Amino acid sequence: MQNQDINQIIENLKGRRSYEEKKASKLGFTSLYNYFEDKILKEKKVFEDKKKESEEIKTNNDLKNKEHKSCSCC
């Protein structure tokens, strides 16, 4: 089962196809499909990591704000 998004990316390469094929073979991939599949998975992982990091920062800021509001004068 192949992902249609990856197939579409490969079809739209046009002049860059030979460049991407050389790059993929240099990195050890057997096909352009495997190369782009790995590339997309890495991009998704980076996006998810950034999302988790921003959520952690938000919760840390919320906790800090709650700690500062413990006195009755604020």
C-alpha positions as CSV (number, residue, x, y, z in Angstrom):
1,M,0.0,0.0,0.0
2,Q,1.5,3.3,-1.1
3,N,0.8,6.7,0.2
4,Q,-0.8,8.9,-2.5
5,D,0.9,12.1,-1.1
6,I,4.3,10.6,-1.6
7,N,3.5,9.5,-5.1
8,Q,2.2,12.9,-5.9
9,I,5.4,14.5,-4.6
10,I,7.5,12.2,-6.8
11,E,5.4,13.0,-9.8
12,N,5.8,16.7,-9.3
13,L,9.6,16.6,-9.0
14,K,10.2,17.2,-12.7
15,G,13.7,18.6,-13.1
16,R,14.7,17.9,-9.5
17,R,14.1,14.1,-9.8
18,S,17.6,13.2,-10.7
19,Y,19.0,15.3,-7.9
20,E,16.6,13.7,-5.4
21,E,17.5,10.2,-6.7
22,K,21.2,10.9,-6.2
23,K,20.6,12.3,-2.7
24,A,18.4,9.3,-1.8
25,S,21.0,6.8,-3.0
26,K,23.8,8.6,-1.2
27,L,21.8,8.4,2.0
28,G,21.2,4.6,1.5
29,F,17.6,4.5,0.4
30,T,16.7,2.0,-2.3
31,S,13.9,4.1,-3.9
32,L,12.6,7.7,-4.0
33,Y,9.5,6.5,-2.3
34,N,11.4,5.2,0.8
35,Y,13.4,8.4,0.9
36,F,10.3,10.7,0.9
37,E,8.5,8.4,3.3
38,D,11.3,8.8,5.8
39,K,11.6,12.5,5.2
40,I,7.9,13.0,5.9
41,L,8.0,10.8,9.1
42,K,10.9,12.9,10.3
43,E,9.0,16.2,9.7
44,K,6.0,14.9,11.5
45,K,8.2,13.8,14.5
46,V,9.8,17.3,14.6
47,F,6.4,18.9,14.5
48,E,5.1,16.7,17.3
49,D,8.2,17.3,19.4
50,K,7.8,21.1,19.0
51,K,4.1,20.8,20.0
52,K,4.9,18.9,23.1
53,E,7.6,21.3,24.0
54,S,5.3,24.3,23.7
55,E,2.7,22.6,25.8
56,E,5.2,21.9,28.5
57,I,6.3,25.5,28.5
58,K,2.7,26.6,28.7
59,T,2.0,24.4,31.7
60,N,5.2,25.5,33.4
61,N,4.2,29.1,32.9
62,D,0.8,28.4,34.3
63,L,2.3,26.7,37.4
64,K,4.6,29.7,37.9
65,N,1.7,32.1,37.7
66,K,-0.3,30.1,40.2
67,E,2.6,30.1,42.7
68,H,2.9,33.9,42.5
69,K,-0.8,34.4,43.3
70,S,-0.6,32.6,46.7
71,C,-0.6,35.8,48.7
72,S,-3.7,37.8,49.5
73,C,-2.3,41.1,48.2
74,C,-2.2,40.1,44.6
